[in-house]
């Protein structure tokens, strides 16, 4: 239980650093665990890209050629 007491003391003395460490842990945990779970389910399916000409024609400020 000495480790738990040290952790409690650290959180009480440095709450911002402790919160930062917690967020960093979550940030490392989520991509490492959730992404491999979602990949087989094909949630990151690729959609067909529009033709470049259609994209350029739809841009505001483009001068129309007559």
Predicted model as a PDB file, atoms N, CA, C, CB and O in Angstrom, pLDDT in the B-factor column:
MODEL        1                                                                  
ATOM      1  N   UNK A   1       0.818  -1.202   0.000  1.00 77.00           N  
ATOM      2  CA  UNK A   1       0.000   0.000   0.000  1.00 77.00           C  
ATOM      3  C   UNK A   1       0.854   1.256   0.000  1.00 77.00           C  
ATOM      4  CB  UNK A   1      -0.926   0.004   1.197  1.00 77.00           C  
ATOM      5  O   UNK A   1       0.319   2.361  -0.087  1.00 77.00           O  
ATOM      6  N   UNK A   2       2.159   1.113   0.095  1.00 92.00           N  
ATOM      7  CA  UNK A   2       3.038   2.283   0.087  1.00 92.00           C  
ATOM      8  C   UNK A   2       2.952   3.016  -1.243  1.00 92.00           C  
ATOM      9  CB  UNK A   2       4.486   1.870   0.367  1.00 92.00           C  
ATOM     10  O   UNK A   2       3.058   4.241  -1.292  1.00 92.00           O  
ATOM     11  N   UNK A   3       2.761   2.269  -2.312  1.00 93.00           N  
ATOM     12  CA  UNK A   3       2.651   2.893  -3.629  1.00 93.00           C  
ATOM     13  C   UNK A   3       1.393   3.737  -3.725  1.00 93.00           C  
ATOM     14  CB  UNK A   3       2.657   1.832  -4.729  1.00 93.00           C  
ATOM     15  O   UNK A   3       1.414   4.822  -4.305  1.00 93.00           O  
ATOM     16  N   UNK A   4       0.304   3.250  -3.166  1.00 94.00           N  
ATOM     17  CA  UNK A   4      -0.944   3.995  -3.195  1.00 94.00           C  
ATOM     18  C   UNK A   4      -0.831   5.277  -2.375  1.00 94.00           C  
ATOM     19  CB  UNK A   4      -2.091   3.130  -2.673  1.00 94.00           C  
ATOM     20  O   UNK A   4      -1.357   6.317  -2.770  1.00 94.00           O  
ATOM     21  N   UNK A   5      -0.154   5.202  -1.250  1.00 94.00           N  
ATOM     22  CA  UNK A   5       0.042   6.400  -0.433  1.00 94.00           C  
ATOM     23  C   UNK A   5       0.888   7.429  -1.171  1.00 94.00           C  
ATOM     24  CB  UNK A   5       0.700   6.036   0.903  1.00 94.00           C  
ATOM     25  O   UNK A   5       0.607   8.626  -1.113  1.00 94.00           O  
ATOM     26  N   UNK A   6       1.921   6.965  -1.862  1.00 94.00           N  
ATOM     27  CA  UNK A   6       2.754   7.882  -2.647  1.00 94.00           C  
ATOM     28  C   UNK A   6       1.950   8.517  -3.771  1.00 94.00           C  
ATOM     29  CB  UNK A   6       3.971   7.146  -3.223  1.00 94.00           C  
ATOM     30  O   UNK A   6       2.111   9.700  -4.068  1.00 94.00           O  
ATOM     31  N   UNK A   7       1.090   7.729  -4.391  1.00 92.00           N  
ATOM     32  CA  UNK A   7       0.248   8.256  -5.463  1.00 92.00           C  
ATOM     33  C   UNK A   7      -0.724   9.304  -4.936  1.00 92.00           C  
ATOM     34  CB  UNK A   7      -0.522   7.123  -6.140  1.00 92.00           C  
ATOM     35  O   UNK A   7      -0.905  10.352  -5.556  1.00 92.00           O  
ATOM     36  N   UNK A   8      -1.341   9.029  -3.809  1.00 94.00           N  
ATOM     37  CA  UNK A   8      -2.268   9.996  -3.192  1.00 94.00           C  
ATOM     38  C   UNK A   8      -1.538  11.287  -2.841  1.00 94.00           C  
ATOM     39  CB  UNK A   8      -2.924   9.396  -1.922  1.00 94.00           C  
ATOM     40  O   UNK A   8      -2.062  12.382  -3.046  1.00 94.00           O  
ATOM     41  N   UNK A   9      -0.334  11.153  -2.314  1.00 94.00           N  
ATOM     42  CA  UNK A   9       0.458  12.316  -1.937  1.00 94.00           C  
ATOM     43  C   UNK A   9       0.833  13.125  -3.178  1.00 94.00           C  
ATOM     44  CB  UNK A   9       1.724  11.884  -1.172  1.00 94.00           C  
ATOM     45  O   UNK A   9       0.781  14.355  -3.164  1.00 94.00           O  
ATOM     46  N   UNK A  10       1.211  12.427  -4.251  1.00 93.00           N  
ATOM     47  CA  UNK A  10       1.569  13.094  -5.499  1.00 93.00           C  
ATOM     48  C   UNK A  10       0.379  13.860  -6.068  1.00 93.00           C  
ATOM     49  CB  UNK A  10       2.080  12.075  -6.523  1.00 93.00           C  
ATOM     50  O   UNK A  10       0.531  15.000  -6.505  1.00 93.00           O  
ATOM     51  N   UNK A  11      -0.807  13.241  -6.066  1.00 93.00           N  
ATOM     52  CA  UNK A  11      -2.013  13.900  -6.591  1.00 93.00           C  
ATOM     53  C   UNK A  11      -2.377  15.108  -5.739  1.00 93.00           C  
ATOM     54  CB  UNK A  11      -3.197  12.911  -6.639  1.00 93.00           C  
ATOM     55  O   UNK A  11      -2.827  16.123  -6.271  1.00 93.00           O  
ATOM     56  N   UNK A  12      -2.188  15.013  -4.421  1.00 96.00           N  
ATOM     57  CA  UNK A  12      -2.504  16.133  -3.539  1.00 96.00           C  
ATOM     58  C   UNK A  12      -1.521  17.286  -3.721  1.00 96.00           C  
ATOM     59  CB  UNK A  12      -2.504  15.674  -2.085  1.00 96.00           C  
ATOM     60  O   UNK A  12      -1.904  18.454  -3.646  1.00 96.00           O  
ATOM     61  N   UNK A  13      -0.246  16.953  -3.961  1.00 96.00           N  
ATOM     62  CA  UNK A  13       0.772  17.999  -4.099  1.00 96.00           C  
ATOM     63  C   UNK A  13       0.800  18.597  -5.499  1.00 96.00           C  
ATOM     64  CB  UNK A  13       2.141  17.443  -3.759  1.00 96.00           C  
ATOM     65  O   UNK A  13       1.020  19.799  -5.648  1.00 96.00           O  
ATOM     66  N   UNK A  14       0.583  17.792  -6.517  1.00 95.00           N  
ATOM     67  CA  UNK A  14       0.689  18.235  -7.913  1.00 95.00           C  
ATOM     68  C   UNK A  14      -0.551  17.808  -8.705  1.00 95.00           C  
ATOM     69  CB  UNK A  14       1.971  17.661  -8.571  1.00 95.00           C  
ATOM     70  O   UNK A  14      -0.459  16.905  -9.536  1.00 95.00           O  
ATOM     71  N   UNK A  15      -1.703  18.434  -8.468  1.00 95.00           N  
ATOM     72  CA  UNK A  15      -2.919  17.989  -9.162  1.00 95.00           C  
ATOM     73  C   UNK A  15      -2.881  18.226 -10.670  1.00 95.00           C  
ATOM     74  CB  UNK A  15      -4.117  18.692  -8.583  1.00 95.00           C  
ATOM     75  O   UNK A  15      -3.442  17.436 -11.430  1.00 95.00           O  
ATOM     76  N   UNK A  16      -2.233  19.295 -11.113  1.00 96.00           N  
ATOM     77  CA  UNK A  16      -2.195  19.579 -12.552  1.00 96.00           C  
ATOM     78  C   UNK A  16      -1.328  18.550 -13.269  1.00 96.00           C  
ATOM     79  CB  UNK A  16      -1.662  21.008 -12.816  1.00 96.00           C  
ATOM     80  O   UNK A  16      -1.693  18.060 -14.338  1.00 96.00           O  
ATOM     81  N   UNK A  17      -0.196  18.229 -12.688  1.00 96.00           N  
ATOM     82  CA  UNK A  17       0.691  17.230 -13.287  1.00 96.00           C  
ATOM     83  C   UNK A  17       0.013  15.864 -13.286  1.00 96.00           C  
ATOM     84  CB  UNK A  17       2.039  17.166 -12.527  1.00 96.00           C  
ATOM     85  O   UNK A  17       0.128  15.115 -14.256  1.00 96.00           O  
ATOM     86  N   UNK A  18      -0.683  15.537 -12.218  1.00 95.00           N  
ATOM     87  CA  UNK A  18      -1.377  14.249 -12.143  1.00 95.00           C  
ATOM     88  C   UNK A  18      -2.477  14.167 -13.201  1.00 95.00           C  
ATOM     89  CB  UNK A  18      -1.975  14.038 -10.736  1.00 95.00           C  
ATOM     90  O   UNK A  18      -2.640  13.131 -13.845  1.00 95.00           O  
ATOM     91  N   UNK A  19      -3.227  15.248 -13.382  1.00 96.00           N  
ATOM     92  CA  UNK A  19      -4.276  15.265 -14.411  1.00 96.00           C  
ATOM     93  C   UNK A  19      -3.658  15.154 -15.799  1.00 96.00           C  
ATOM     94  CB  UNK A  19      -5.125  16.554 -14.306  1.00 96.00           C  
ATOM     95  O   UNK A  19      -4.204  14.477 -16.671  1.00 96.00           O  
ATOM     96  N   UNK A  20      -2.531  15.810 -16.005  1.00 96.00           N  
ATOM     97  CA  UNK A  20      -1.841  15.732 -17.291  1.00 96.00           C  
ATOM     98  C   UNK A  20      -1.373  14.311 -17.571  1.00 96.00           C  
ATOM     99  CB  UNK A  20      -0.649  16.695 -17.321  1.00 96.00           C  
ATOM    100  O   UNK A  20      -1.489  13.833 -18.699  1.00 96.00           O  
ATOM    101  N   UNK A  21      -0.850  13.636 -16.567  1.00 94.00           N  
ATOM    102  CA  UNK A  21      -0.424  12.245 -16.726  1.00 94.00           C  
ATOM    103  C   UNK A  21      -1.614  11.344 -17.035  1.00 94.00           C  
ATOM    104  CB  UNK A  21       0.294  11.754 -15.460  1.00 94.00           C  
ATOM    105  O   UNK A  21      -1.506  10.418 -17.837  1.00 94.00           O  
ATOM    106  N   UNK A  22      -2.736  11.615 -16.404  1.00 94.00           N  
ATOM    107  CA  UNK A  22      -3.941  10.829 -16.663  1.00 94.00           C  
ATOM    108  C   UNK A  22      -4.413  11.014 -18.104  1.00 94.00           C  
ATOM    109  CB  UNK A  22      -5.057  11.224 -15.684  1.00 94.00           C  
ATOM    110  O   UNK A  22      -4.762  10.042 -18.774  1.00 94.00           O  
ATOM    111  N   UNK A  23      -4.425  12.266 -18.580  1.00 96.00           N  
ATOM    112  CA  UNK A  23      -4.831  12.520 -19.960  1.00 96.00           C  
ATOM    113  C   UNK A  23      -3.864  11.888 -20.952  1.00 96.00           C  
ATOM    114  CB  UNK A  23      -4.930  14.018 -20.214  1.00 96.00           C  
ATOM    115  O   UNK A  23      -4.284  11.367 -21.985  1.00 96.00           O  
ATOM    116  N   UNK A  24      -2.584  11.930 -20.647  1.00 95.00           N  
ATOM    117  CA  UNK A  24      -1.592  11.299 -21.521  1.00 95.00           C  
ATOM    118  C   UNK A  24      -1.812   9.783 -21.571  1.00 95.00           C  
ATOM    119  CB  UNK A  24      -0.156  11.620 -21.033  1.00 95.00           C  
ATOM    120  O   UNK A  24      -1.691   9.167 -22.630  1.00 95.00           O  
ATOM    121  N   UNK A  25      -2.129   9.202 -20.440  1.00 93.00           N  
ATOM    122  CA  UNK A  25      -2.404   7.766 -20.401  1.00 93.00           C  
ATOM    123  C   UNK A  25      -3.613   7.400 -21.235  1.00 93.00           C  
ATOM    124  CB  UNK A  25      -2.611   7.309 -18.976  1.00 93.00           C  
ATOM    125  O   UNK A  25      -3.601   6.396 -21.947  1.00 93.00           O  
ATOM    126  N   UNK A  26      -4.653   8.204 -21.151  1.00 94.00           N  
ATOM    127  CA  UNK A  26      -5.852   7.961 -21.964  1.00 94.00           C  
ATOM    128  C   UNK A  26      -5.512   8.144 -23.439  1.00 94.00           C  
ATOM    129  CB  UNK A  26      -7.011   8.915 -21.549  1.00 94.00           C  
ATOM    130  O   UNK A  26      -5.957   7.368 -24.285  1.00 94.00           O  
ATOM    131  N   UNK A  27      -4.720   9.175 -23.743  1.00 93.00           N  
ATOM    132  CA  UNK A  27      -4.339   9.433 -25.129  1.00 93.00           C  
ATOM    133  C   UNK A  27      -3.508   8.317 -25.734  1.00 93.00           C  
ATOM    134  CB  UNK A  27      -3.579  10.719 -25.216  1.00 93.00           C  
ATOM    135  O   UNK A  27      -3.585   8.072 -26.938  1.00 93.00           O  
ATOM    136  N   UNK A  28      -2.728   7.646 -24.930  1.00 93.00           N  
ATOM    137  CA  UNK A  28      -1.943   6.516 -25.426  1.00 93.00           C  
ATOM    138  C   UNK A  28      -2.769   5.233 -25.472  1.00 93.00           C  
ATOM    139  CB  UNK A  28      -0.709   6.308 -24.552  1.00 93.00           C  
ATOM    140  O   UNK A  28      -2.563   4.386 -26.342  1.00 93.00           O  
ATOM    141  N   UNK A  29      -3.697   5.094 -24.541  1.00 92.00           N  
ATOM    142  CA  UNK A  29      -4.503   3.887 -24.436  1.00 92.00           C  
ATOM    143  C   UNK A  29      -5.513   3.774 -25.583  1.00 92.00           C  
ATOM    144  CB  UNK A  29      -5.229   3.864 -23.097  1.00 92.00           C  
ATOM    145  O   UNK A  29      -5.643   2.713 -26.194  1.00 92.00           O  
ATOM    146  N   UNK A  30      -6.224   4.863 -25.873  1.00 91.00           N  
ATOM    147  CA  UNK A  30      -7.307   4.781 -26.847  1.00 91.00           C  
ATOM    148  C   UNK A  30      -6.858   4.339 -28.236  1.00 91.00           C  
ATOM    149  CB  UNK A  30      -7.980   6.106 -26.951  1.00 91.00           C  
ATOM    150  O   UNK A  30      -7.433   3.390 -28.769  1.00 91.00           O  
ATOM    151  N   UNK A  31      -5.859   4.978 -28.849  1.00 89.00           N  
ATOM    152  CA  UNK A  31      -5.476   4.519 -30.191  1.00 89.00           C  
ATOM    153  C   UNK A  31      -4.896   3.105 -30.196  1.00 89.00           C  
ATOM    154  CB  UNK A  31      -4.468   5.474 -30.790  1.00 89.00           C  
ATOM    155  O   UNK A  31      -5.062   2.372 -31.171  1.00 89.00           O  
ATOM    156  N   UNK A  32      -4.224   2.722 -29.127  1.00 89.00           N  
ATOM    157  CA  UNK A  32      -3.603   1.405 -29.081  1.00 89.00           C  
ATOM    158  C   UNK A  32      -4.628   0.289 -28.925  1.00 89.00           C  
ATOM    159  CB  UNK A  32      -2.605   1.344 -27.949  1.00 89.00           C  
ATOM    160  O   UNK A  32      -4.379  -0.841 -29.346  1.00 89.00           O  
ATOM    161  N   UNK A  33      -5.774   0.591 -28.327  1.00 89.00           N  
ATOM    162  CA  UNK A  33      -6.759  -0.451 -28.045  1.00 89.00           C  
ATOM    163  C   UNK A  33      -7.985  -0.340 -28.951  1.00 89.00           C  
ATOM    164  CB  UNK A  33      -7.188  -0.381 -26.588  1.00 89.00           C  
ATOM    165  O   UNK A  33      -8.462  -1.348 -29.473  1.00 89.00           O  
ATOM    166  N   UNK A  34      -8.487   0.852 -29.135  1.00 86.00           N  
ATOM    167  CA  UNK A  34      -9.746   1.008 -29.865  1.00 86.00           C  
ATOM    168  C   UNK A  34      -9.552   0.813 -31.363  1.00 86.00           C  
ATOM    169  CB  UNK A  34     -10.346   2.383 -29.596  1.00 86.00           C  
ATOM    170  O   UNK A  34     -10.395   0.195 -32.013  1.00 86.00           O  
ATOM    171  N   UNK A  35      -8.469   1.321 -31.921  1.00 82.00           N  
ATOM    172  CA  UNK A  35      -8.258   1.222 -33.363  1.00 82.00           C  
ATOM    173  C   UNK A  35      -8.211  -0.229 -33.856  1.00 82.00           C  
ATOM    174  CB  UNK A  35      -6.971   1.930 -33.740  1.00 82.00           C  
ATOM    175  O   UNK A  35      -8.869  -0.548 -34.845  1.00 82.00           O  
ATOM    176  N   UNK A  36      -7.462  -1.111 -33.205  1.00 84.00           N  
ATOM    177  CA  UNK A  36      -7.482  -2.518 -33.666  1.00 84.00           C  
ATOM    178  C   UNK A  36      -8.859  -3.165 -33.539  1.00 84.00           C  
ATOM    179  CB  UNK A  36      -6.471  -3.339 -32.875  1.00 84.00           C  
ATOM    180  O   UNK A  36      -9.172  -4.091 -34.287  1.00 84.00           O  
ATOM    181  N   UNK A  37      -9.672  -2.702 -32.622  1.00 83.00           N  
ATOM    182  CA  UNK A  37     -11.026  -3.247 -32.494  1.00 83.00           C  
ATOM    183  C   UNK A  37     -11.897  -2.780 -33.662  1.00 83.00           C  
ATOM    184  CB  UNK A  37     -11.661  -2.823 -31.145  1.00 83.00           C  
ATOM    185  O   UNK A  37     -12.704  -3.552 -34.180  1.00 83.00           O  
ATOM    186  N   UNK A  38     -11.737  -1.520 -34.078  1.00 78.00           N  
ATOM    187  CA  UNK A  38     -12.585  -0.961 -35.126  1.00 78.00           C  
ATOM    188  C   UNK A  38     -12.148  -1.362 -36.533  1.00 78.00           C  
ATOM    189  CB  UNK A  38     -12.598   0.536 -35.016  1.00 78.00           C  
ATOM    190  O   UNK A  38     -12.983  -1.408 -37.437  1.00 78.00           O  
ATOM    191  N   UNK A  39     -10.877  -1.652 -36.742  1.00 75.00           N  
ATOM    192  CA  UNK A  39     -10.386  -1.965 -38.085  1.00 75.00           C  
ATOM    193  C   UNK A  39     -11.112  -3.141 -38.737  1.00 75.00           C  
ATOM    194  CB  UNK A  39      -8.912  -2.262 -38.026  1.00 75.00           C  
ATOM    195  O   UNK A  39     -11.505  -3.020 -39.897  1.00 75.00           O  
ATOM    196  N   UNK A  40     -11.310  -4.254 -38.068  1.00 76.00           N  
ATOM    197  CA  UNK A  40     -12.007  -5.363 -38.738  1.00 76.00           C  
ATOM    198  C   UNK A  40     -13.467  -5.047 -39.072  1.00 76.00           C  
ATOM    199  CB  UNK A  40     -11.953  -6.597 -37.867  1.00 76.00           C  
ATOM    200  O   UNK A  40     -14.053  -5.690 -39.943  1.00 76.00           O  
ATOM    201  N   UNK A  41     -14.040  -4.092 -38.410  1.00 73.00           N  
ATOM    202  CA  UNK A  41     -15.442  -3.771 -38.666  1.00 73.00           C  
ATOM    203  C   UNK A  41     -15.616  -2.845 -39.859  1.00 73.00           C  
ATOM    204  CB  UNK A  41     -16.060  -3.139 -37.444  1.00 73.00           C  
ATOM    205  O   UNK A  41     -16.741  -2.477 -40.195  1.00 73.00           O  
ATOM    206  N   UNK A  42     -14.512  -2.461 -40.507  1.00 67.00           N  
ATOM    207  CA  UNK A  42     -14.516  -1.606 -41.693  1.00 67.00           C  
ATOM    208  C   UNK A  42     -15.237  -0.289 -41.458  1.00 67.00           C  
ATOM    209  CB  UNK A  42     -15.155  -2.332 -42.849  1.00 67.00           C  
ATOM    210  O   UNK A  42     -15.979   0.174 -42.324  1.00 67.00           O  
ATOM    211  N   UNK A  43     -15.028   0.317 -40.297  1.00 56.00           N  
ATOM    212  CA  UNK A  43     -15.637   1.616 -40.045  1.00 56.00           C  
ATOM    213  C   UNK A  43     -14.894   2.726 -40.750  1.00 56.00           C  
ATOM    214  CB  UNK A  43     -15.687   1.895 -38.564  1.00 56.00           C  
ATOM    215  O   UNK A  43     -15.422   3.826 -40.918  1.00 56.00           O  
ATOM    216  N   UNK A  44     -13.669   2.445 -41.165  1.00 58.00           N  
ATOM    217  CA  UNK A  44     -12.891   3.455 -41.872  1.00 58.00           C  
ATOM    218  C   UNK A  44     -12.924   3.173 -43.371  1.00 58.00           C  
ATOM    219  CB  UNK A  44     -11.432   3.489 -41.354  1.00 58.00           C  
ATOM    220  O   UNK A  44     -11.885   3.152 -44.031  1.00 58.00           O  
ATOM    221  N   UNK A  45     -14.098   2.960 -43.890  1.00 66.00           N  
ATOM    222  CA  UNK A  45     -14.306   2.639 -45.297  1.00 66.00           C  
ATOM    223  C   UNK A  45     -13.933   3.843 -46.173  1.00 66.00           C  
ATOM    224  CB  UNK A  45     -15.778   2.219 -45.548  1.00 66.00           C  
ATOM    225  O   UNK A  45     -14.235   4.981 -45.816  1.00 66.00           O  
ATOM    226  N   UNK A  46     -13.292   3.604 -47.290  1.00 73.00           N  
ATOM    227  CA  UNK A  46     -12.896   4.671 -48.197  1.00 73.00           C  
ATOM    228  C   UNK A  46     -14.059   5.007 -49.132  1.00 73.00           C  
ATOM    229  CB  UNK A  46     -11.637   4.266 -49.007  1.00 73.00           C  
ATOM    230  O   UNK A  46     -14.713   4.116 -49.674  1.00 73.00           O  
ATOM    231  N   UNK A  47     -14.301   6.295 -49.308  1.00 77.00           N  
ATOM    232  CA  UNK A  47     -15.345   6.761 -50.198  1.00 77.00           C  
ATOM    233  C   UNK A  47     -14.701   7.283 -51.477  1.00 77.00           C  
ATOM    234  CB  UNK A  47     -16.209   7.855 -49.520  1.00 77.00           C  
ATOM    235  O   UNK A  47     -13.571   7.768 -51.436  1.00 77.00           O  
ATOM    236  N   UNK A  48     -15.391   7.195 -52.608  1.00 84.00           N  
ATOM    237  CA  UNK A  48     -14.799   7.700 -53.852  1.00 84.00           C  
ATOM    238  C   UNK A  48     -14.609   9.207 -53.784  1.00 84.00           C  
ATOM    239  CB  UNK A  48     -15.678   7.333 -55.061  1.00 84.00           C  
ATOM    240  O   UNK A  48     -15.463   9.933 -53.273  1.00 84.00           O  
ATOM    241  N   UNK A  49     -13.481   9.665 -54.305  1.00 85.00           N  
ATOM    242  CA  UNK A  49     -13.192  11.096 -54.267  1.00 85.00           C  
ATOM    243  C   UNK A  49     -13.801  11.774 -55.488  1.00 85.00           C  
ATOM    244  CB  UNK A  49     -11.664  11.349 -54.207  1.00 85.00           C  
ATOM    245  O   UNK A  49     -13.846  11.189 -56.570  1.00 85.00           O  
ATOM    246  N   UNK A  50     -14.270  13.006 -55.314  1.00 83.00           N  
ATOM    247  CA  UNK A  50     -14.839  13.713 -56.462  1.00 83.00           C  
ATOM    248  C   UNK A  50     -13.735  14.117 -57.439  1.00 83.00           C  
ATOM    249  CB  UNK A  50     -15.627  14.960 -55.996  1.00 83.00           C  
ATOM    250  O   UNK A  50     -12.567  14.235 -57.069  1.00 83.00           O  
ATOM    251  N   UNK A  51     -14.128  14.323 -58.675  1.00 87.00           N  
ATOM    252  CA  UNK A  51     -13.174  14.752 -59.690  1.00 87.00           C  
ATOM    253  C   UNK A  51     -12.645  16.139 -59.341  1.00 87.00           C  
ATOM    254  CB  UNK A  51     -13.825  14.753 -61.093  1.00 87.00           C  
ATOM    255  O   UNK A  51     -13.384  16.978 -58.827  1.00 87.00           O  
ATOM    256  N   UNK A  52     -11.388  16.373 -59.617  1.00 86.00           N  
ATOM    257  CA  UNK A  52     -10.757  17.649 -59.275  1.00 86.00           C  
ATOM    258  C   UNK A  52     -11.439  18.815 -59.985  1.00 86.00           C  
ATOM    259  CB  UNK A  52      -9.269  17.619 -59.632  1.00 86.00           C  
ATOM    260  O   UNK A  52     -11.550  19.907 -59.426  1.00 86.00           O  
ATOM    261  N   UNK A  53     -11.892  18.588 -61.203  1.00 81.00           N  
ATOM    262  CA  UNK A  53     -12.575  19.656 -61.950  1.00 81.00           C  
ATOM    263  C   UNK A  53     -13.843  20.110 -61.245  1.00 81.00           C  
ATOM    264  CB  UNK A  53     -12.914  19.184 -63.363  1.00 81.00           C  
ATOM    265  O   UNK A  53     -14.152  21.302 -61.238  1.00 81.00           O  
ATOM    266  N   UNK A  54     -14.586  19.176 -60.651  1.00 79.00           N  
ATOM    267  CA  UNK A  54     -15.809  19.551 -59.934  1.00 79.00           C  
ATOM    268  C   UNK A  54     -15.484  20.354 -58.679  1.00 79.00           C  
ATOM    269  CB  UNK A  54     -16.618  18.299 -59.562  1.00 79.00           C  
ATOM    270  O   UNK A  54     -16.212  21.278 -58.317  1.00 79.00           O  
ATOM    271  N   UNK A  55     -14.396  19.999 -58.028  1.00 80.00           N  
ATOM    272  CA  UNK A  55     -14.008  20.710 -56.815  1.00 80.00           C  
ATOM    273  C   UNK A  55     -13.588  22.131 -57.152  1.00 80.00           C  
ATOM    274  CB  UNK A  55     -12.871  19.972 -56.092  1.00 80.00           C  
ATOM    275  O   UNK A  55     -13.975  23.076 -56.465  1.00 80.00           O  
ATOM    276  N   UNK A  56     -12.802  22.284 -58.200  1.00 79.00           N  
ATOM    277  CA  UNK A  56     -12.312  23.611 -58.583  1.00 79.00           C  
ATOM    278  C   UNK A  56     -13.458  24.487 -59.041  1.00 79.00           C  
ATOM    279  CB  UNK A  56     -11.256  23.504 -59.689  1.00 79.00           C  
ATOM    280  O   UNK A  56     -13.487  25.676 -58.720  1.00 79.00           O  
ATOM    281  N   UNK A  57     -14.409  23.929 -59.787  1.00 78.00           N  
ATOM    282  CA  UNK A  57     -15.562  24.711 -60.237  1.00 78.00           C  
ATOM    283  C   UNK A  57     -16.406  25.210 -59.069  1.00 78.00           C  
ATOM    284  CB  UNK A  57     -16.424  23.880 -61.173  1.00 78.00           C  
ATOM    285  O   UNK A  57     -17.038  26.263 -59.167  1.00 78.00           O  
ATOM    286  N   UNK A  58     -16.421  24.474 -57.981  1.00 72.00           N  
ATOM    287  CA  UNK A  58     -17.243  24.855 -56.841  1.00 72.00           C  
ATOM    288  C   UNK A  58     -16.567  25.817 -55.888  1.00 72.00           C  
ATOM    289  CB  UNK A  58     -17.649  23.646 -56.098  1.00 72.00           C  
ATOM    290  O   UNK A  58     -17.181  26.247 -54.911  1.00 72.00           O  
ATOM    291  N   UNK A  59     -15.307  26.168 -56.149  1.00 77.00           N  
ATOM    292  CA  UNK A  59     -14.589  27.073 -55.238  1.00 77.00           C  
ATOM    293  C   UNK A  59     -15.084  28.497 -55.407  1.00 77.00           C  
ATOM    294  CB  UNK A  59     -13.069  27.009 -55.487  1.00 77.00           C  
ATOM    295  O   UNK A  59     -15.260  28.955 -56.536  1.00 77.00           O  
ATOM    296  N   UNK A  60     -15.314  29.211 -54.306  1.00 77.00           N  
ATOM    297  CA  UNK A  60     -15.735  30.599 -54.426  1.00 77.00           C  
ATOM    298  C   UNK A  60     -14.565  31.465 -54.902  1.00 77.00           C  
ATOM    299  CB  UNK A  60     -16.282  31.117 -53.078  1.00 77.00           C  
ATOM    300  O   UNK A  60     -13.403  31.200 -54.591  1.00 77.00           O  
ATOM    301  N   UNK A  61     -14.903  32.496 -55.657  1.00 70.00           N  
ATOM    302  CA  UNK A  61     -13.878  33.419 -56.126  1.00 70.00           C  
ATOM    303  C   UNK A  61     -13.253  33.013 -57.437  1.00 70.00           C  
ATOM    304  CB  UNK A  61     -12.817  33.550 -55.106  1.00 70.00           C  
ATOM    305  O   UNK A  61     -12.415  33.742 -57.967  1.00 70.00           O  
ATOM    306  N   UNK A  62     -13.633  31.876 -57.974  1.00 57.00           N  
ATOM    307  CA  UNK A  62     -13.069  31.457 -59.261  1.00 57.00           C  
ATOM    308  C   UNK A  62     -13.768  32.233 -60.375  1.00 57.00           C  
ATOM    309  CB  UNK A  62     -13.224  29.908 -59.474  1.00 57.00           C  
ATOM    310  O   UNK A  62     -14.996  32.301 -60.433  1.00 57.00           O  
ATOM    311  N   UNK A  63     -12.958  32.813 -61.254  1.00 62.00           N  
ATOM    312  CA  UNK A  63     -13.515  33.574 -62.364  1.00 62.00           C  
ATOM    313  C   UNK A  63     -14.027  32.623 -63.428  1.00 62.00           C  
ATOM    314  CB  UNK A  63     -12.468  34.536 -62.956  1.00 62.00           C  
ATOM    315  O   UNK A  63     -13.367  31.647 -63.787  1.00 62.00           O  
ATOM    316  N   UNK A  64     -15.210  32.925 -63.921  1.00 60.00           N  
ATOM    317  CA  UNK A  64     -15.806  32.094 -64.958  1.00 60.00           C  
ATOM    318  C   UNK A  64     -15.250  32.490 -66.303  1.00 60.00           C  
ATOM    319  CB  UNK A  64     -17.335  32.210 -64.952  1.00 60.00           C  
ATOM    320  O   UNK A  64     -15.159  33.677 -66.614  1.00 60.00           O  
ATOM    321  N   UNK A  65     -14.882  31.525 -67.093  1.00 60.00           N  
ATOM    322  CA  UNK A  65     -14.378  31.785 -68.431  1.00 60.00           C  
ATOM    323  C   UNK A  65     -15.558  31.815 -69.374  1.00 60.00           C  
ATOM    324  CB  UNK A  65     -13.333  30.719 -68.868  1.00 60.00           C  
ATOM    325  O   UNK A  65     -16.419  30.936 -69.340  1.00 60.00           O  
ATOM    326  N   UNK A  66     -15.591  32.830 -70.216  1.00 53.00           N  
ATOM    327  CA  UNK A  66     -16.708  32.946 -71.155  1.00 53.00           C  
ATOM    328  C   UNK A  66     -16.279  32.662 -72.553  1.00 53.00           C  
ATOM    329  CB  UNK A  66     -17.326  34.310 -71.089  1.00 53.00           C  
ATOM    330  O   UNK A  66     -17.095  32.715 -73.473  1.00 53.00           O  
TER     331      UNK A  66                                                      
ENDMDL                                                                          
END                                                                             
